[in-house]
């Protein structure tokens, strides 16, 4: 597997980790939710009596992002895919707004990576676009279901903890790659 290069020429490893594989667990309420896990093969255990017991693989949350997925063919220069963009726009409560970005003197706009050229979003007039607001309205968002799957919880529990202010979800609408 060829390692992608960063802007400074460094290579990122895409080699598979030994005795493990990347797997995804899908959402039930939101079918486009896919939570990445690393399924790690465990060695057999030999008991004190000499009996060999096999061990089931263990799953842990995979924080490596899409780069460790053999099916992903990204470009480091373009950044991460905007996985949450459909979730954010699908709620129907955001609009594009004028960018507050100003190019650095002497640089052309073409030098800005494509991911930074996205039109920024803001809430439609009279709308609130926070996970806290959705939770208090009784809405389980895809972000909440993602967290529930990752943590082994029920989505409704995550929603209720956010609604009570005992959990926060930092999910800015202008960072759909998170």
Secondary structure, 3 states (H helix, E strand, C coil): CCCCECCCCCECCCCCCCCEEEEEEECCCCCCCEEEEEEECCCCEECCCCCEECCCCEEEECCCHHHHCCCCCCCHHHCCCCCCHHHHHHCCCEEECCCCCCCCCCCCHHHCCHHHHCCCEEECCCCCCCHHHHHHCCCCCHHHHHHHHHHCCCHHHHHHHHHCCCCCCCCCCCCCCC
